[in-house]
Amino acid sequence: MKMFSKEGVEMVDVKSITRDGERLVIKGKVMGAMTTTILVSPEDCWQAARLLGLGVILRLPLILLKGWLAARGRTRKNA
């Protein structure tokens, strides 16, 4: 998963998200150069949910479905 700035510059390239006990472990590259491991605690997850807001959280299933359908379509085109 890649995250971009408004200008289209790649800011973060997430390679994996795993769990270590109660924390999430995110591995990736920051700004295309710096390999990093980010640890996210349960409190941080709660803060992220508050940043998203109820409207976005309720819309997440639809966003995930659209992403899955788009990825599935790309896979079939490449086959």
Backbone atoms as SQL, in Angstrom:
CREATE TABLE atoms (id INTEGER PRIMARY KEY, chain TEXT, resi INTEGER, resn TEXT, atom TEXT, x REAL, y REAL, z REAL);
INSERT INTO atoms VALUES
  (1, 'A', 1, 'MET', 'N', 0.857, -1.163, 0.000),
  (2, 'A', 1, 'MET', 'CA', 0.000, 0.000, 0.000),
  (3, 'A', 1, 'MET', 'C', 0.904, 1.227, 0.000),
  (4, 'A', 2, 'LYS', 'N', 0.589, 2.158, -0.882),
  (5, 'A', 2, 'LYS', 'CA', 1.372, 3.388, -0.948),
  (6, 'A', 2, 'LYS', 'C', 0.487, 4.572, -0.574),
  (7, 'A', 3, 'MET', 'N', 1.082, 5.536, 0.098),
  (8, 'A', 3, 'MET', 'CA', 0.393, 6.771, 0.458),
  (9, 'A', 3, 'MET', 'C', 1.144, 7.928, -0.168),
  (10, 'A', 4, 'PHE', 'N', 0.380, 8.842, -0.772),
  (11, 'A', 4, 'PHE', 'CA', 0.966, 9.948, -1.521),
  (12, 'A', 4, 'PHE', 'C', 0.552, 11.287, -0.934),
  (13, 'A', 5, 'SER', 'N', 1.381, 12.295, -1.172),
  (14, 'A', 5, 'SER', 'CA', 1.035, 13.667, -0.807),
  (15, 'A', 5, 'SER', 'C', 0.052, 14.207, -1.840),
  (16, 'A', 6, 'LYS', 'N', -0.500, 15.395, -1.589),
  (17, 'A', 6, 'LYS', 'CA', -1.402, 16.025, -2.552),
  (18, 'A', 6, 'LYS', 'C', -0.721, 16.248, -3.891),
  (19, 'A', 7, 'GLU', 'N', 0.587, 16.429, -3.877),
  (20, 'A', 7, 'GLU', 'CA', 1.343, 16.689, -5.099),
  (21, 'A', 7, 'GLU', 'C', 1.682, 15.411, -5.860),
  (22, 'A', 8, 'GLY', 'N', 1.315, 14.249, -5.307),
  (23, 'A', 8, 'GLY', 'CA', 1.593, 12.975, -5.964),
  (24, 'A', 8, 'GLY', 'C', 2.919, 12.357, -5.594),
  (25, 'A', 9, 'VAL', 'N', 3.595, 12.911, -4.597),
  (26, 'A', 9, 'VAL', 'CA', 4.884, 12.378, -4.155),
  (27, 'A', 9, 'VAL', 'C', 4.626, 11.213, -3.191),
  (28, 'A', 10, 'GLU', 'N', 5.293, 10.088, -3.442),
  (29, 'A', 10, 'GLU', 'CA', 5.136, 8.926, -2.565),
  (30, 'A', 10, 'GLU', 'C', 5.744, 9.244, -1.197),
  (31, 'A', 11, 'MET', 'N', 4.930, 9.156, -0.168),
  (32, 'A', 11, 'MET', 'CA', 5.396, 9.457, 1.185),
  (33, 'A', 11, 'MET', 'C', 5.725, 8.181, 1.960),
  (34, 'A', 12, 'VAL', 'N', 4.844, 7.180, 1.871),
  (35, 'A', 12, 'VAL', 'CA', 5.029, 5.935, 2.614),
  (36, 'A', 12, 'VAL', 'C', 4.652, 4.769, 1.711),
  (37, 'A', 13, 'ASP', 'N', 5.484, 3.731, 1.722),
  (38, 'A', 13, 'ASP', 'CA', 5.187, 2.485, 1.029),
  (39, 'A', 13, 'ASP', 'C', 5.140, 1.401, 2.100),
  (40, 'A', 14, 'VAL', 'N', 3.933, 0.987, 2.482),
  (41, 'A', 14, 'VAL', 'CA', 3.755, -0.018, 3.529),
  (42, 'A', 14, 'VAL', 'C', 3.931, -1.399, 2.904),
  (43, 'A', 15, 'LYS', 'N', 4.856, -2.178, 3.438),
  (44, 'A', 15, 'LYS', 'CA', 5.142, -3.521, 2.926),
  (45, 'A', 15, 'LYS', 'C', 4.356, -4.591, 3.677),
  (46, 'A', 16, 'SER', 'N', 4.156, -4.406, 4.989),
  (47, 'A', 16, 'SER', 'CA', 3.409, -5.400, 5.758),
  (48, 'A', 16, 'SER', 'C', 2.843, -4.771, 7.032),
  (49, 'A', 17, 'ILE', 'N', 1.733, -5.348, 7.479),
  (50, 'A', 17, 'ILE', 'CA', 1.139, -4.989, 8.765),
  (51, 'A', 17, 'ILE', 'C', 0.868, -6.303, 9.480),
  (52, 'A', 18, 'THR', 'N', 1.526, -6.486, 10.611),
  (53, 'A', 18, 'THR', 'CA', 1.356, -7.702, 11.404),
  (54, 'A', 18, 'THR', 'C', 1.017, -7.310, 12.836),
  (55, 'A', 19, 'ARG', 'N', 0.806, -8.315, 13.659),
  (56, 'A', 19, 'ARG', 'CA', 0.473, -8.076, 15.053),
  (57, 'A', 19, 'ARG', 'C', 1.549, -8.677, 15.931),
  (58, 'A', 20, 'ASP', 'N', 1.948, -7.950, 16.960),
  (59, 'A', 20, 'ASP', 'CA', 2.892, -8.433, 17.963),
  (60, 'A', 20, 'ASP', 'C', 2.228, -8.203, 19.307),
  (61, 'A', 21, 'GLY', 'N', 1.591, -9.225, 19.821),
  (62, 'A', 21, 'GLY', 'CA', 0.817, -9.056, 21.049),
  (63, 'A', 21, 'GLY', 'C', -0.354, -8.136, 20.774),
  (64, 'A', 22, 'GLU', 'N', -0.442, -7.054, 21.507),
  (65, 'A', 22, 'GLU', 'CA', -1.538, -6.100, 21.338),
  (66, 'A', 22, 'GLU', 'C', -1.200, -4.966, 20.378),
  (67, 'A', 23, 'ARG', 'N', 0.033, -4.938, 19.875),
  (68, 'A', 23, 'ARG', 'CA', 0.453, -3.843, 18.990),
  (69, 'A', 23, 'ARG', 'C', 0.428, -4.273, 17.530),
  (70, 'A', 24, 'LEU', 'N', 0.217, -3.305, 16.656),
  (71, 'A', 24, 'LEU', 'CA', 0.379, -3.522, 15.224),
  (72, 'A', 24, 'LEU', 'C', 1.808, -3.153, 14.857),
  (73, 'A', 25, 'VAL', 'N', 2.409, -3.931, 13.973),
  (74, 'A', 25, 'VAL', 'CA', 3.765, -3.668, 13.502),
  (75, 'A', 25, 'VAL', 'C', 3.667, -3.386, 12.005),
  (76, 'A', 26, 'ILE', 'N', 4.015, -2.173, 11.616),
  (77, 'A', 26, 'ILE', 'CA', 3.938, -1.752, 10.219),
  (78, 'A', 26, 'ILE', 'C', 5.364, -1.592, 9.701),
  (79, 'A', 27, 'LYS', 'N', 5.685, -2.331, 8.632),
  (80, 'A', 27, 'LYS', 'CA', 7.012, -2.238, 8.027),
  (81, 'A', 27, 'LYS', 'C', 6.875, -1.615, 6.649),
  (82, 'A', 28, 'GLY', 'N', 7.798, -0.722, 6.329),
  (83, 'A', 28, 'GLY', 'CA', 7.749, -0.080, 5.030),
  (84, 'A', 28, 'GLY', 'C', 8.899, 0.870, 4.817),
  (85, 'A', 29, 'LYS', 'N', 8.713, 1.734, 3.818),
  (86, 'A', 29, 'LYS', 'CA', 9.714, 2.748, 3.485),
  (87, 'A', 29, 'LYS', 'C', 9.058, 4.109, 3.542),
  (88, 'A', 30, 'VAL', 'N', 9.779, 5.064, 4.109),
  (89, 'A', 30, 'VAL', 'CA', 9.314, 6.439, 4.190),
  (90, 'A', 30, 'VAL', 'C', 10.041, 7.252, 3.130),
  (91, 'A', 31, 'MET', 'N', 9.295, 7.958, 2.315),
  (92, 'A', 31, 'MET', 'CA', 9.822, 8.830, 1.262),
  (93, 'A', 31, 'MET', 'C', 10.780, 8.104, 0.325),
  (94, 'A', 32, 'GLY', 'N', 10.511, 6.820, 0.096),
  (95, 'A', 32, 'GLY', 'CA', 11.272, 6.046, -0.875),
  (96, 'A', 32, 'GLY', 'C', 12.678, 5.666, -0.464),
  (97, 'A', 33, 'ALA', 'N', 13.116, 6.056, 0.719),
  (98, 'A', 33, 'ALA', 'CA', 14.516, 5.815, 1.076),
  (99, 'A', 33, 'ALA', 'C', 14.712, 5.161, 2.433),
  (100, 'A', 34, 'MET', 'N', 13.947, 5.577, 3.418),
  (101, 'A', 34, 'MET', 'CA', 14.198, 5.162, 4.792),
  (102, 'A', 34, 'MET', 'C', 13.327, 3.965, 5.184),
  (103, 'A', 35, 'THR', 'N', 13.940, 2.793, 5.332),
  (104, 'A', 35, 'THR', 'CA', 13.212, 1.620, 5.805),
  (105, 'A', 35, 'THR', 'C', 12.864, 1.844, 7.268),
  (106, 'A', 36, 'THR', 'N', 11.626, 1.505, 7.630),
  (107, 'A', 36, 'THR', 'CA', 11.186, 1.774, 8.989),
  (108, 'A', 36, 'THR', 'C', 10.245, 0.699, 9.502),
  (109, 'A', 37, 'THR', 'N', 10.193, 0.564, 10.816),
  (110, 'A', 37, 'THR', 'CA', 9.223, -0.280, 11.499),
  (111, 'A', 37, 'THR', 'C', 8.468, 0.623, 12.463),
  (112, 'A', 38, 'ILE', 'N', 7.155, 0.648, 12.312),
  (113, 'A', 38, 'ILE', 'CA', 6.304, 1.508, 13.134),
  (114, 'A', 38, 'ILE', 'C', 5.469, 0.622, 14.051),
  (115, 'A', 39, 'LEU', 'N', 5.484, 0.922, 15.344),
  (116, 'A', 39, 'LEU', 'CA', 4.687, 0.178, 16.313),
  (117, 'A', 39, 'LEU', 'C', 3.475, 1.021, 16.702),
  (118, 'A', 40, 'VAL', 'N', 2.286, 0.413, 16.611),
  (119, 'A', 40, 'VAL', 'CA', 1.045, 1.127, 16.907),
  (120, 'A', 40, 'VAL', 'C', 0.361, 0.428, 18.084),
  (121, 'A', 41, 'SER', 'N', 0.189, 1.154, 19.167),
  (122, 'A', 41, 'SER', 'CA', -0.434, 0.597, 20.371),
  (123, 'A', 41, 'SER', 'C', -1.953, 0.636, 20.248),
  (124, 'A', 42, 'PRO', 'N', -2.666, -0.097, 21.109),
  (125, 'A', 42, 'PRO', 'CA', -4.128, -0.031, 21.091),
  (126, 'A', 42, 'PRO', 'C', -4.653, 1.395, 21.282),
  (127, 'A', 43, 'GLU', 'N', -3.984, 2.188, 22.121),
  (128, 'A', 43, 'GLU', 'CA', -4.403, 3.581, 22.323),
  (129, 'A', 43, 'GLU', 'C', -4.264, 4.382, 21.027),
  (130, 'A', 44, 'ASP', 'N', -3.184, 4.118, 20.281),
  (131, 'A', 44, 'ASP', 'CA', -2.980, 4.801, 19.001),
  (132, 'A', 44, 'ASP', 'C', -4.056, 4.398, 17.993),
  (133, 'A', 45, 'CYS', 'N', -4.445, 3.122, 17.996),
  (134, 'A', 45, 'CYS', 'CA', -5.521, 2.658, 17.107),
  (135, 'A', 45, 'CYS', 'C', -6.822, 3.392, 17.436),
  (136, 'A', 46, 'TRP', 'N', -7.093, 3.572, 18.722),
  (137, 'A', 46, 'TRP', 'CA', -8.300, 4.289, 19.130),
  (138, 'A', 46, 'TRP', 'C', -8.250, 5.746, 18.666),
  (139, 'A', 47, 'GLN', 'N', -7.090, 6.376, 18.800),
  (140, 'A', 47, 'GLN', 'CA', -6.942, 7.754, 18.328),
  (141, 'A', 47, 'GLN', 'C', -7.135, 7.840, 16.815),
  (142, 'A', 48, 'ALA', 'N', -6.638, 6.840, 16.084),
  (143, 'A', 48, 'ALA', 'CA', -6.829, 6.823, 14.629),
  (144, 'A', 48, 'ALA', 'C', -8.313, 6.700, 14.292),
  (145, 'A', 49, 'ALA', 'N', -9.027, 5.867, 15.031),
  (146, 'A', 49, 'ALA', 'CA', -10.469, 5.712, 14.800),
  (147, 'A', 49, 'ALA', 'C', -11.186, 7.030, 15.058),
  (148, 'A', 50, 'ARG', 'N', -10.763, 7.748, 16.078),
  (149, 'A', 50, 'ARG', 'CA', -11.383, 9.047, 16.365),
  (150, 'A', 50, 'ARG', 'C', -11.080, 10.055, 15.262),
  (151, 'A', 51, 'LEU', 'N', -9.879, 9.981, 14.671),
  (152, 'A', 51, 'LEU', 'CA', -9.527, 10.867, 13.563),
  (153, 'A', 51, 'LEU', 'C', -10.377, 10.572, 12.329),
  (154, 'A', 52, 'LEU', 'N', -10.653, 9.291, 12.093),
  (155, 'A', 52, 'LEU', 'CA', -11.465, 8.905, 10.939),
  (156, 'A', 52, 'LEU', 'C', -12.902, 9.395, 11.064),
  (157, 'A', 53, 'GLY', 'N', -13.455, 9.308, 12.254),
  (158, 'A', 53, 'GLY', 'CA', -14.838, 9.712, 12.468),
  (159, 'A', 53, 'GLY', 'C', -15.805, 8.598, 12.111),
  (160, 'A', 54, 'LEU', 'N', -16.998, 8.680, 12.645),
  (161, 'A', 54, 'LEU', 'CA', -18.005, 7.635, 12.468),
  (162, 'A', 54, 'LEU', 'C', -18.408, 7.475, 11.007),
  (163, 'A', 55, 'GLY', 'N', -18.550, 8.574, 10.295),
  (164, 'A', 55, 'GLY', 'CA', -18.952, 8.504, 8.887),
  (165, 'A', 55, 'GLY', 'C', -17.986, 7.698, 8.038),
  (166, 'A', 56, 'VAL', 'N', -16.684, 7.929, 8.232),
  (167, 'A', 56, 'VAL', 'CA', -15.667, 7.200, 7.464),
  (168, 'A', 56, 'VAL', 'C', -15.636, 5.742, 7.893),
  (169, 'A', 57, 'ILE', 'N', -15.729, 5.484, 9.191),
  (170, 'A', 57, 'ILE', 'CA', -15.708, 4.101, 9.691),
  (171, 'A', 57, 'ILE', 'C', -16.882, 3.318, 9.119),
  (172, 'A', 58, 'LEU', 'N', -18.063, 3.930, 9.069),
  (173, 'A', 58, 'LEU', 'CA', -19.231, 3.242, 8.519),
  (174, 'A', 58, 'LEU', 'C', -19.084, 3.013, 7.012),
  (175, 'A', 59, 'ARG', 'N', -18.324, 3.844, 6.348),
  (176, 'A', 59, 'ARG', 'CA', -18.120, 3.733, 4.891),
  (177, 'A', 59, 'ARG', 'C', -16.985, 2.770, 4.538),
  (178, 'A', 60, 'LEU', 'N', -16.148, 2.381, 5.511),
  (179, 'A', 60, 'LEU', 'CA', -14.998, 1.520, 5.234),
  (180, 'A', 60, 'LEU', 'C', -15.348, 0.213, 4.519),
  (181, 'A', 61, 'PRO', 'N', -16.420, -0.495, 4.885),
  (182, 'A', 61, 'PRO', 'CA', -16.727, -1.728, 4.133),
  (183, 'A', 61, 'PRO', 'C', -16.909, -1.472, 2.638),
  (184, 'A', 62, 'LEU', 'N', -17.570, -0.383, 2.269),
  (185, 'A', 62, 'LEU', 'CA', -17.761, -0.059, 0.859),
  (186, 'A', 62, 'LEU', 'C', -16.430, 0.303, 0.197),
  (187, 'A', 63, 'ILE', 'N', -15.594, 1.056, 0.899),
  (188, 'A', 63, 'ILE', 'CA', -14.280, 1.420, 0.369),
  (189, 'A', 63, 'ILE', 'C', -13.435, 0.164, 0.145),
  (190, 'A', 64, 'LEU', 'N', -13.466, -0.765, 1.114),
  (191, 'A', 64, 'LEU', 'CA', -12.709, -2.014, 0.979),
  (192, 'A', 64, 'LEU', 'C', -13.239, -2.844, -0.190),
  (193, 'A', 65, 'LEU', 'N', -14.557, -2.917, -0.350),
  (194, 'A', 65, 'LEU', 'CA', -15.145, -3.669, -1.460),
  (195, 'A', 65, 'LEU', 'C', -14.731, -3.078, -2.802),
  (196, 'A', 66, 'LYS', 'N', -14.782, -1.758, -2.932),
  (197, 'A', 66, 'LYS', 'CA', -14.370, -1.107, -4.174),
  (198, 'A', 66, 'LYS', 'C', -12.893, -1.377, -4.469),
  (199, 'A', 67, 'GLY', 'N', -12.052, -1.321, -3.454),
  (200, 'A', 67, 'GLY', 'CA', -10.634, -1.615, -3.632),
  (201, 'A', 67, 'GLY', 'C', -10.398, -3.051, -4.054),
  (202, 'A', 68, 'TRP', 'N', -11.138, -3.977, -3.446),
  (203, 'A', 68, 'TRP', 'CA', -11.008, -5.392, -3.779),
  (204, 'A', 68, 'TRP', 'C', -11.443, -5.646, -5.219),
  (205, 'A', 69, 'LEU', 'N', -12.554, -5.048, -5.617),
  (206, 'A', 69, 'LEU', 'CA', -13.046, -5.214, -6.987),
  (207, 'A', 69, 'LEU', 'C', -12.055, -4.631, -8.002),
  (208, 'A', 70, 'ALA', 'N', -11.482, -3.474, -7.694),
  (209, 'A', 70, 'ALA', 'CA', -10.504, -2.857, -8.592),
  (210, 'A', 70, 'ALA', 'C', -9.254, -3.720, -8.709),
  (211, 'A', 71, 'ALA', 'N', -8.764, -4.237, -7.593),
  (212, 'A', 71, 'ALA', 'CA', -7.568, -5.089, -7.606),
  (213, 'A', 71, 'ALA', 'C', -7.859, -6.385, -8.348),
  (214, 'A', 72, 'ARG', 'N', -9.033, -6.925, -8.162),
  (215, 'A', 72, 'ARG', 'CA', -9.433, -8.160, -8.838),
  (216, 'A', 72, 'ARG', 'C', -9.508, -7.933, -10.352),
  (217, 'A', 73, 'GLY', 'N', -10.024, -6.785, -10.746),
  (218, 'A', 73, 'GLY', 'CA', -10.105, -6.453, -12.162),
  (219, 'A', 73, 'GLY', 'C', -8.732, -6.318, -12.795),
  (220, 'A', 74, 'ARG', 'N', -7.791, -5.701, -12.082),
  (221, 'A', 74, 'ARG', 'CA', -6.415, -5.571, -12.598),
  (222, 'A', 74, 'ARG', 'C', -5.762, -6.933, -12.737),
  (223, 'A', 75, 'THR', 'N', -6.021, -7.823, -11.761),
  (224, 'A', 75, 'THR', 'CA', -5.432, -9.173, -11.796),
  (225, 'A', 75, 'THR', 'C', -5.943, -9.944, -13.012),
  (226, 'A', 76, 'ARG', 'N', -7.215, -9.831, -13.299),
  (227, 'A', 76, 'ARG', 'CA', -7.788, -10.551, -14.451),
  (228, 'A', 76, 'ARG', 'C', -7.275, -9.993, -15.776),
  (229, 'A', 77, 'LYS', 'N', -7.050, -8.680, -15.848),
  (230, 'A', 77, 'LYS', 'CA', -6.533, -8.078, -17.073),
  (231, 'A', 77, 'LYS', 'C', -5.103, -8.536, -17.348),
  (232, 'A', 78, 'ASN', 'N', -4.311, -8.740, -16.262),
  (233, 'A', 78, 'ASN', 'CA', -2.911, -9.150, -16.412),
  (234, 'A', 78, 'ASN', 'C', -2.774, -10.637, -16.703),
  (235, 'A', 79, 'ALA', 'N', -3.822, -11.417, -16.467),
  (236, 'A', 79, 'ALA', 'CA', -3.747, -12.877, -16.639),
  (237, 'A', 79, 'ALA', 'C', -3.863, -13.286, -18.087);
